[in-house]
Structures are given as structure tokens and as C-alpha cells.
Amino acid sequence: MTFSRPTPSGRRITATPRVREEPDIDRLVTLVLHLAEQLHQEEAQDRAVHARDDQTTVPGDDAGEAKEGHDNDALAASIA
């Protein structure tokens, strides 16, 4: 069974798989470790993005509300 595909430049790449009696365990282990490392890096990047998002808008953060309340109290005191 031959596999072929065209490249963006118009060339055609053709490959014929080699059939082996036993799989190459060392290459399979290397592939699995490589895929696991990529997945780990992607998850670490996702966690970093979520951590940055959480730092900018922390649930229960009353700092903005306290400033508004403080400004309103000063305004109320000056009116009274």
C-alpha cells in the first residue's frame, strides 16, 4: 500500500511503509515520551494563561469596591 500526497509547491511525495515482524519498541517509547512532553508543555501554557487571567480579575476582590465606597463616603461627608 503506497501513500502519496501533493505538496503546496505542486510536488508529489510518495511513501511505501516497511512491514516489520516486530515493532521497534525503542522508537515507540521515544514517540510516546515526545507526545507526553508536548502535552505537558501545552497544559503548562494553558495553566499559565489561566493564572494570569485569574490575577487580573480575582473573584471576591473588594479593592475596586472599597475605592468606590471610600469616594462615595467622602462625597457624602462633604455634602452633609
C-alpha positions as CSV (number, residue, x, y, z in Angstrom):
1,M,0.0,0.0,0.0
2,T,1.6,3.3,-1.1
3,F,0.7,6.7,0.4
4,S,1.1,9.9,-1.6
5,R,0.2,13.5,-1.2
6,P,0.9,16.7,-3.1
7,T,2.9,19.5,-1.5
8,P,2.0,23.2,-1.7
9,S,4.6,23.7,-4.4
10,G,3.0,21.0,-6.6
11,R,5.4,18.2,-6.0
12,R,4.1,14.8,-5.1
13,I,5.5,12.9,-2.0
14,T,5.2,9.1,-2.1
15,A,5.9,6.7,0.7
16,T,5.7,2.9,1.0
17,P,5.6,1.5,4.5
18,R,8.0,-1.1,5.6
19,V,6.3,-4.1,7.2
20,R,8.2,-5.5,10.2
21,E,7.6,-8.7,12.1
22,E,8.0,-6.9,15.5
23,P,7.5,-3.2,16.2
24,D,10.6,-1.1,17.1
25,I,10.0,-0.7,20.8
26,D,12.7,1.9,21.3
27,R,11.1,4.2,18.6
28,L,7.7,3.7,20.0
29,V,8.8,4.6,23.5
30,T,10.6,7.7,22.1
31,L,7.4,8.7,20.3
32,V,5.2,8.3,23.4
33,L,7.6,10.3,25.6
34,H,7.8,13.0,22.9
35,L,4.0,13.2,22.7
36,A,3.7,13.2,26.5
37,E,6.2,16.1,26.8
38,Q,4.3,18.1,24.2
39,L,1.1,17.6,26.0
40,H,2.7,18.6,29.3
41,Q,4.0,21.8,27.8
42,E,0.7,22.7,26.3
43,E,-1.1,22.1,29.6
44,A,1.5,24.2,31.4
45,Q,1.0,27.1,29.0
46,D,-2.8,26.8,29.5
47,R,-2.3,26.9,33.2
48,A,-0.1,30.0,32.9
49,V,-2.7,31.8,30.8
50,H,-5.4,31.0,33.3
51,A,-3.2,32.1,36.2
52,R,-2.6,35.4,34.5
53,D,-6.3,35.8,33.9
54,D,-7.1,35.0,37.5
55,Q,-4.6,37.6,38.7
56,T,-6.3,40.4,36.8
57,T,-9.8,39.5,37.9
58,V,-9.8,37.8,41.2
59,P,-13.2,36.7,42.4
60,G,-14.1,38.3,45.7
61,D,-11.5,41.1,45.2
62,D,-13.1,44.1,47.0
63,A,-10.3,46.6,46.2
64,G,-12.3,48.3,43.4
65,E,-15.5,48.3,45.5
66,A,-13.7,49.7,48.5
67,K,-12.3,52.6,46.5
68,E,-15.8,53.4,45.2
69,G,-17.2,53.2,48.7
70,H,-14.5,55.4,50.0
71,D,-15.0,58.0,47.3
72,N,-18.8,58.0,48.0
73,D,-18.2,58.4,51.7
74,A,-16.0,61.4,51.2
75,L,-18.6,62.9,48.9
76,A,-21.4,62.2,51.4
77,A,-19.4,63.8,54.2
78,S,-18.8,66.9,52.2
79,I,-22.4,67.2,51.3
80,A,-23.6,66.8,54.9
